[in-house]
Amino acid sequence: MNILAIETATPACALGLRTNEGFEVGWVVDDDRHHTEALSSSIARLLFEAGLRVRDLDRVVVDRGPGLFTGLRVGLATALGLSEGVGCAQVGVTSLELLAHGVHASGTRATLVCAVDGRRGEVFVQTFRLDDEVTALNEATVARPRDVVIEWATDGTPVTFTGDGVERYLGDFAAVPNGHVEHQLVPSIAAALTLGATREPSARVDPMYLREADAVANFSTRQRP
């Protein structure tokens, strides 16, 4: 199965490709929010280097969030265009589960809190249990980093933190006495390829925003009397 993975939930834009012949590559295309400029040309380059045409793709896996609003729209629109254009199946994954699977693949077995930077002084956060499998323990939500830190420091349970939201507020997360930080800025593109190979495709992949876009929030704030 030829699988393309698209990751645009964070400031980084990343791609992955797994082919029938066993070729597999993951590539951070850009790390400064240039998703629109970098994505399409990088897909073309990646397929060319693998000796594939767009119509050879069987599946496209796309991170549906939570994460940066504009980046998610670029990734989802590209995945939809590929699906409709060449008939490949779509598979949706979340940025938080990709972070969890990335840590799991490194051999860590722990209670894991994944946090994606949501800007506005907030993070998108979800807790997982890592043992033989990766199990979500709650739903993804929006929180203030200090609230997450206080919750786990007060709880006292050993916990591991990961994600660019953790890196953004590293001083706070690293200060949790019962905590450990696994440094991981970009959701795992290798995990996206693995999940994309085993998960059932969807007729439609919807974004997981968790809150309104920054532009909408800023407009609403300006309109308040």
Sequence and secondary structure as in RCSB ss.txt:
>XXXX:A:sequence
MNILAIETATPACALGLRTNEGFEVGWVVDDDRHHTEALSSSIARLLFEAGLRVRDLDRVVVDRGPGLFTGLRVG
LATALGLSEGVGCAQVGVTSLELLAHGVHASGTRATLVCAVDGRRGEVFVQTFRLDDEVTALNEATVARPRDVVI
EWATDGTPVTFTGDGVERYLGDFAAVPNGHVEHQLVPSIAAALTLGATREPSARVDPMYLREADAVANFSTRQRP
>XXXX:A:secstr
  EEEEE SSSSEEEEEE TTS EEEEEEESSS HHHHHHHHHHHHHHHHT  GGG  EEEEE  SS HHHHHHH
HHHHHHHHHHH  EEEEE HHHHHHHHHHHTT  SEEEEEEE STT EEEEEEEESSSEEE S  EEE HHHHHH
HHHHH   EEEESHHHHHTHHHHHT TTEEEE   S  HHHHHHHHHHS  BS      SS  HHHHHHHHHH  
